Amino acid sequence: MKYVDEYRDGQLARQIAAAIAHAADPARTYHFMEFCGGHTHAISRYGLEDLLPVNVRMVHGPGCPVCVLPVGRIDMAIALAQRPEVTLCTYGDLMRVPGSHGASLLRAKAAGADIRMVYSTLDAITIAQAEPDREVVFFAIGFETTTPPTALAIKLAAAKRLANFSVFCNHVLTPPAIRGILEHPDLDGQPGPRLDGFVGPAHVSAVIGSDAFAPFAREFAKPVVVAGFEPLDVMQSILMLVRQVNDGRAEVENQYIRAVTPAGNVIAQAEVDAIFELRDAFEWRGFGRVPASGLKLRESYAAFDAERRFAMAEISAADNPACECGSILRGIKRPTDCKLFGTLCTPETPMGSCMVSSEGACAAHWTYGRFRDHARRTAA
């Protein structure tokens, strides 16, 4: 993208909004899930829902990798960091995600654990090289977008023969989560959201390609439009979805042609496949165990697998029963449906991961949406 302002033109946004209003059948309601947390924040930040007709509704999905990480995996990371020989390296937004009983990596650090915030996997490699007497563990999370850098870090550690570097792998895959939403819309007695189509993730699609979403169009008759992150990208993708629904089509379309191809980044895919393999199942917050949705290190790289190196025991822990983060991630509820939102749960005192991460739906609504809510109430 050369000129970002071109994709933030308010006049063009209003023109696309008018086209959506003209195309939308007033006799029906459209429900589209944006899977990516970046899209959720774009929708909230730029007030895109205010531009849409009332019968075109957006549903927030599980597109925040920090948010979908279950409490048990946070507890495992905290227990690992408390080992005296371990230096745990992690991204900043993981530091404040609540674990069980109010614990967090930030509190563990304050209590003396050697936990360091890094900006990339290579930072962890550098620490391992500089401090050979420490067991340096990188807390790896993310969808397909952040998996290639982790794969390259492991490859580099193997080449450098770093015996003190390992990875606590929590990388997950987006297509199995979408399949889980479509195959099992109801969970724990709660009816799932009505969905007419998906705004497909942007950065993920740059890696895996738009063709990865073809099964959902083919098997479930749900159109998917891969969209960029800018407001005009999202608005155009919604217009494309409305037109598909009106035409009775269910296809994968690529709005984000400046970054996404049908096949994706085959070089990155090959690097990931060389290092990782599928787990039988992996737990997602709000979803339970999703088959073939997580990655683990291949046997040939087992020496860099922190779960094996430290014989880490699997921990299963329940969410805070008052927190609605799981239901929000499934699109069943909105942030304001949670009785903790804006009261006990704020960015300063988060009760759930959706309020912590920069891609979380609750954080987005706290930062942008609550002011529009107030304006609507005042106007009424």
C-alpha positions as CSV (number, residue, x, y, z in Angstrom):
1,M,0.0,0.0,0.0
2,K,1.6,3.3,-1.1
3,Y,-0.9,5.8,0.1
4,V,-2.8,4.7,3.2
5,D,-5.1,7.8,3.1
6,E,-6.6,6.5,-0.1
7,Y,-8.2,3.7,1.9
8,R,-9.5,6.0,4.6
9,D,-11.4,8.4,2.4
10,G,-14.7,9.3,4.2
11,Q,-16.5,10.3,1.0
12,L,-15.7,7.0,-0.7
13,A,-16.8,5.2,2.5
14,R,-20.2,6.9,2.4
15,Q,-20.5,6.1,-1.3
16,I,-19.9,2.4,-0.6
17,A,-22.3,2.6,2.3
18,A,-25.0,3.9,-0.1
19,A,-24.2,1.1,-2.4
20,I,-24.7,-1.4,0.4
21,A,-28.0,0.2,1.5
22,H,-29.2,0.0,-2.1
23,A,-28.1,-3.6,-2.5
24,A,-29.4,-4.9,0.8
25,D,-32.9,-6.4,0.6
26,P,-35.1,-4.6,3.2
27,A,-37.0,-7.8,3.6
28,R,-34.1,-9.7,5.1
29,T,-31.3,-9.3,7.6
30,Y,-27.6,-10.1,6.8
31,H,-25.2,-11.4,9.4
32,F,-21.5,-11.4,8.5
33,M,-18.7,-12.5,10.9
34,E,-15.4,-10.7,10.7
35,F,-12.9,-13.4,11.8
36,C,-9.9,-11.1,12.2
37,G,-9.3,-8.9,15.3
38,G,-7.8,-6.3,13.0
39,H,-11.1,-6.1,11.2
40,T,-12.9,-5.8,14.5
41,H,-10.8,-2.8,15.5
42,A,-11.2,-1.2,12.0
43,I,-15.0,-1.5,12.3
44,S,-15.0,0.0,15.8
45,R,-12.3,2.6,15.2
46,Y,-13.9,4.1,12.1
47,G,-17.5,3.6,13.1
48,L,-18.3,1.4,10.1
49,E,-21.3,-0.1,11.7
50,D,-22.9,3.4,11.9
51,L,-22.6,3.5,8.1
52,L,-24.3,0.2,7.5
53,P,-28.1,-0.2,7.1
54,V,-29.8,-1.7,10.2
55,N,-30.4,-5.0,8.4
56,V,-26.6,-5.6,7.8
57,R,-25.0,-6.7,11.0
58,M,-21.5,-7.6,11.9
59,V,-20.7,-10.5,14.2
60,H,-17.3,-10.5,16.0
61,G,-15.4,-13.8,15.7
62,P,-12.4,-15.5,17.3
63,G,-9.8,-13.5,15.4
64,C,-7.6,-12.6,18.3
65,P,-4.8,-15.2,19.0
66,V,-4.2,-13.9,22.6
67,C,-8.0,-14.0,23.3
68,V,-8.5,-17.6,22.2
69,L,-5.6,-18.9,24.3
70,P,-7.2,-20.9,27.2
71,V,-6.5,-20.1,30.8
72,G,-4.7,-23.5,31.3
73,R,-2.0,-22.5,28.8
74,I,-1.4,-19.2,30.6
75,D,-1.1,-21.2,33.9
76,M,1.4,-23.6,32.2
77,A,3.5,-20.6,31.1
78,I,3.4,-19.1,34.6
79,A,4.5,-22.4,36.1
80,L,7.3,-22.6,33.6
81,A,8.5,-19.1,34.3
82,Q,8.7,-19.8,38.0
83,R,11.4,-22.4,37.4
84,P,14.7,-20.8,38.6
85,E,16.6,-21.7,35.5
86,V,14.1,-20.4,33.0
87,T,13.9,-17.1,31.2
88,L,10.5,-16.8,29.6
89,C,10.3,-14.5,26.6
90,T,6.9,-13.3,25.5
91,Y,5.0,-10.6,23.6
92,G,3.7,-7.7,25.7
93,D,0.0,-8.3,25.4
94,L,0.4,-11.8,27.0
95,M,1.9,-10.3,30.1
96,R,-1.5,-9.1,31.5
97,V,-3.8,-12.0,30.4
98,P,-5.4,-13.4,33.5
99,G,-4.7,-16.9,34.5
100,S,-6.3,-18.9,37.3
101,H,-7.0,-17.1,40.6
102,G,-6.0,-13.7,39.4
103,A,-2.5,-14.8,38.4
104,S,-0.7,-13.4,35.3
105,L,2.8,-13.3,33.8
106,L,3.1,-9.7,34.9
107,R,2.4,-10.6,38.5
108,A,4.8,-13.6,38.3
109,K,7.5,-11.2,37.0
110,A,6.8,-8.9,39.9
111,A,7.2,-11.8,42.3
112,G,10.7,-12.5,40.9
113,A,10.2,-14.8,37.8
114,D,12.6,-14.0,34.9
115,I,10.0,-12.9,32.3
116,R,11.1,-10.6,29.5
117,M,9.0,-8.8,26.9
118,V,10.3,-9.2,23.3
119,Y,9.3,-7.8,20.0
120,S,10.3,-10.8,17.8
121,T,11.4,-14.4,18.0
122,L,14.9,-13.2,17.1
123,D,15.1,-11.2,20.3
124,A,14.7,-14.5,22.2
125,I,17.5,-16.1,20.1
126,T,19.7,-13.1,21.0
127,I,19.1,-13.6,24.7
128,A,19.8,-17.3,24.5
129,Q,23.1,-16.5,22.8
130,A,24.1,-13.8,25.3
131,E,23.1,-15.9,28.4
132,P,24.1,-19.5,27.8
133,D,23.6,-20.4,31.4
134,R,19.9,-19.6,31.2
135,E,17.1,-21.8,29.7
136,V,15.5,-19.3,27.3
137,V,11.9,-20.2,26.3
138,F,9.9,-18.3,23.7
139,F,6.2,-18.3,24.5
140,A,4.9,-18.7,20.9
141,I,1.3,-17.8,20.0
142,G,-0.6,-16.7,17.0
143,F,-2.4,-17.8,13.9
144,E,-0.7,-18.7,10.6
145,T,0.7,-15.1,10.3
146,T,3.2,-15.5,13.2
147,T,4.0,-19.1,12.8
148,P,6.7,-18.7,10.0
149,P,8.9,-16.4,12.3
150,T,8.7,-19.0,15.0
151,A,9.7,-21.7,12.5
152,L,12.7,-19.7,11.3
153,A,13.8,-19.0,14.9
154,I,13.8,-22.8,15.6
155,K,15.7,-23.4,12.3
156,L,18.2,-20.7,13.3
157,A,18.6,-22.1,16.8
158,A,19.3,-25.6,15.3
159,A,21.9,-24.1,12.9
160,K,23.6,-22.3,15.8
161,R,23.3,-25.4,18.0
162,L,21.7,-23.4,20.8
163,A,21.2,-25.9,23.5
164,N,19.5,-23.4,25.9
165,F,16.7,-22.3,23.6
166,S,13.2,-23.8,23.3
167,V,9.7,-22.9,22.3
168,F,6.4,-23.2,24.2
169,C,4.2,-23.6,21.1
170,N,0.7,-22.3,21.1
171,H,0.2,-21.6,17.4
172,V,-3.3,-22.3,16.1
173,L,-5.0,-22.5,12.7
174,T,-7.9,-20.4,11.5
175,P,-9.8,-22.8,9.1
176,P,-10.5,-25.4,11.8
177,A,-12.0,-22.7,14.0
178,I,-14.3,-21.5,11.3
179,R,-15.3,-25.1,10.7
180,G,-16.0,-25.5,14.4
181,I,-18.3,-22.5,14.3
182,L,-20.2,-23.9,11.3
183,E,-20.4,-27.5,12.4
184,H,-21.1,-26.9,16.0
185,P,-22.9,-23.5,16.3
186,D,-24.5,-24.4,19.6
187,L,-22.2,-24.9,22.6
188,D,-23.0,-25.2,26.3
189,G,-26.7,-24.8,25.7
190,Q,-26.2,-21.4,24.0
191,P,-27.6,-21.1,20.4
192,G,-24.9,-20.1,18.0
193,P,-24.9,-16.9,15.9
194,R,-26.7,-16.7,12.6
195,L,-24.1,-16.3,9.9
196,D,-24.6,-15.5,6.2
197,G,-20.9,-15.2,5.3
198,F,-17.4,-14.3,6.5
199,V,-15.1,-11.4,6.1
200,G,-11.9,-13.5,5.7
201,P,-8.7,-12.6,7.6
202,A,-6.1,-10.5,5.8
203,H,-2.6,-11.4,7.1
204,V,-3.5,-15.0,7.6
205,S,-4.7,-15.2,4.0
206,A,-1.4,-13.6,2.8
207,V,0.3,-16.8,4.2
208,I,-2.2,-19.6,3.5
209,G,-4.0,-18.1,0.5
210,S,-7.6,-17.3,-0.2
211,D,-8.2,-20.9,-1.6
212,A,-7.9,-22.2,2.0
213,F,-11.4,-21.0,2.6
214,A,-13.0,-22.7,-0.4
215,P,-14.4,-25.6,1.7
216,F,-16.6,-23.3,3.7
217,A,-18.2,-21.9,0.5
218,R,-18.5,-25.3,-1.0
219,E,-19.6,-27.4,2.0
220,F,-21.6,-24.9,4.0
221,A,-22.8,-22.5,1.3
222,K,-21.2,-19.6,3.1
223,P,-19.5,-16.9,1.1
224,V,-16.1,-15.6,2.2
225,V,-14.5,-12.3,1.1
226,V,-10.9,-11.9,2.1
227,A,-10.5,-8.2,3.1
228,G,-7.8,-5.8,3.9
229,F,-7.6,-3.9,7.2
230,E,-8.5,-0.4,6.1
231,P,-12.0,1.0,6.4
232,L,-12.6,1.0,2.6
233,D,-11.4,-2.6,2.4
234,V,-13.9,-3.7,5.0
235,M,-16.8,-1.7,3.5
236,Q,-16.1,-3.1,0.0
237,S,-15.9,-6.6,1.3
238,I,-19.3,-6.2,3.0
239,L,-20.8,-5.0,-0.3
240,M,-19.3,-8.0,-2.0
241,L,-20.9,-10.3,0.6
242,V,-24.3,-8.7,0.3
243,R,-24.2,-9.2,-3.5
244,Q,-23.2,-12.8,-3.1
245,V,-26.1,-13.5,-0.7
246,N,-28.5,-11.7,-3.0
247,D,-27.4,-13.7,-6.0
248,G,-27.5,-17.0,-4.1
249,R,-23.8,-17.5,-4.6
250,A,-21.3,-18.9,-2.1
251,E,-17.8,-18.2,-3.3
252,V,-14.4,-17.2,-2.1
253,E,-13.6,-13.7,-3.3
254,N,-10.5,-11.7,-2.7
255,Q,-10.9,-8.0,-2.0
256,Y,-7.3,-7.8,-0.7
257,I,-5.7,-8.4,-4.1
258,R,-2.7,-6.1,-3.2
259,A,-1.4,-8.6,-0.6
260,V,-3.3,-12.0,-1.0
261,T,-3.1,-14.6,-3.7
262,P,-5.1,-17.8,-4.1
263,A,-2.1,-20.0,-3.1
264,G,-0.6,-17.7,-0.5
265,N,3.1,-17.6,0.4
266,V,4.3,-21.1,-0.5
267,I,7.8,-20.4,0.8
268,A,6.4,-19.6,4.3
269,Q,4.2,-22.6,4.1
270,A,7.1,-24.9,3.4
271,E,9.2,-23.4,6.3
272,V,6.3,-24.0,8.7
273,D,5.7,-27.6,7.4
274,A,9.3,-28.5,7.9
275,I,9.2,-27.6,11.6
276,F,5.7,-28.2,12.7
277,E,3.0,-30.8,12.5
278,L,-0.6,-30.9,13.6
279,R,-1.8,-31.8,17.1
280,D,-4.7,-34.1,17.3
281,A,-6.6,-31.3,19.1
282,F,-6.0,-28.0,20.8
283,E,-8.1,-26.1,23.3
284,W,-9.5,-22.7,22.4
285,R,-11.1,-20.4,24.9
286,G,-14.8,-20.6,24.4
287,F,-14.6,-23.5,21.9
288,G,-13.2,-26.4,23.9
289,R,-10.9,-28.8,22.1
290,V,-10.9,-28.2,18.4
291,P,-9.6,-31.1,16.3
292,A,-6.5,-30.5,14.2
293,S,-6.4,-26.8,15.1
294,G,-3.0,-26.5,16.8
295,L,0.7,-27.1,15.9
296,K,3.5,-28.8,17.7
297,L,7.2,-29.3,16.8
298,R,8.1,-32.3,14.7
299,E,10.1,-35.1,16.3
300,S,13.2,-34.0,14.5
301,Y,13.0,-30.7,16.4
302,A,11.9,-32.2,19.7
303,A,15.1,-30.7,21.4
304,F,13.5,-27.3,21.0
305,D,10.1,-28.2,22.4
306,A,9.7,-26.7,25.8
307,E,6.8,-29.0,26.7
308,R,9.0,-32.0,26.3
309,R,12.2,-30.5,27.6
310,F,10.5,-29.5,30.9
311,A,8.0,-32.3,31.0
312,M,5.2,-29.7,31.2
313,A,2.0,-31.1,32.5
314,E,-1.2,-30.1,30.6
315,I,-3.4,-27.9,32.7
316,S,-7.1,-27.5,32.2
317,A,-8.6,-24.5,34.0
318,A,-12.0,-22.8,33.8
319,D,-12.6,-19.2,32.8
320,N,-13.9,-16.7,35.3
321,P,-17.6,-17.7,35.4
322,A,-18.7,-14.1,35.3
323,C,-16.6,-13.3,32.1
324,E,-18.3,-13.7,28.8
325,C,-15.1,-13.7,26.7
326,G,-15.8,-17.2,25.4
327,S,-19.3,-16.3,24.2
328,I,-18.0,-13.1,22.6
329,L,-15.3,-15.1,20.7
330,R,-18.0,-17.3,19.3
331,G,-20.1,-14.4,18.2
332,I,-22.9,-15.3,20.6
333,K,-22.6,-12.2,22.7
334,R,-21.3,-8.7,22.3
335,P,-18.9,-7.0,24.8
336,T,-21.7,-4.9,26.3
337,D,-23.6,-8.1,27.1
338,C,-21.0,-8.9,29.7
339,K,-22.0,-7.5,33.1
340,L,-18.3,-7.0,33.9
341,F,-17.6,-4.8,30.9
342,G,-16.7,-1.3,31.9
343,T,-17.2,-2.0,35.6
344,L,-14.9,-4.6,37.1
345,C,-13.4,-5.3,33.7
346,T,-11.4,-2.4,32.1
347,P,-8.0,-2.3,30.3
348,E,-6.5,-1.4,33.7
349,T,-8.2,-4.3,35.5
350,P,-8.9,-6.9,32.8
351,M,-11.0,-9.9,33.9
352,G,-10.6,-11.7,30.5
353,S,-8.3,-11.8,27.6
354,C,-10.8,-10.0,25.2
355,M,-10.1,-6.8,27.2
356,V,-6.3,-7.2,27.3
357,S,-5.2,-7.8,23.7
358,S,-5.0,-5.0,21.2
359,E,-7.1,-7.2,18.9
360,G,-9.8,-8.1,21.4
361,A,-13.4,-7.2,20.8
362,C,-13.8,-5.8,24.4
363,A,-10.7,-3.7,24.1
364,A,-12.0,-2.4,20.7
365,H,-15.4,-1.5,22.1
366,W,-13.8,0.1,25.2
367,T,-11.5,2.2,23.1
368,Y,-14.0,3.3,20.5
369,G,-17.5,1.9,20.7
370,R,-18.5,2.9,24.1
371,F,-18.4,6.6,23.2
372,R,-20.8,6.0,20.3
373,D,-23.0,4.1,22.6
374,H,-23.1,7.1,24.9
375,A,-23.8,9.4,22.1
376,R,-26.7,7.3,20.9
377,R,-28.2,7.2,24.4
378,T,-27.8,11.0,24.8
379,A,-29.4,11.6,21.4
380,A,-32.3,9.4,22.3
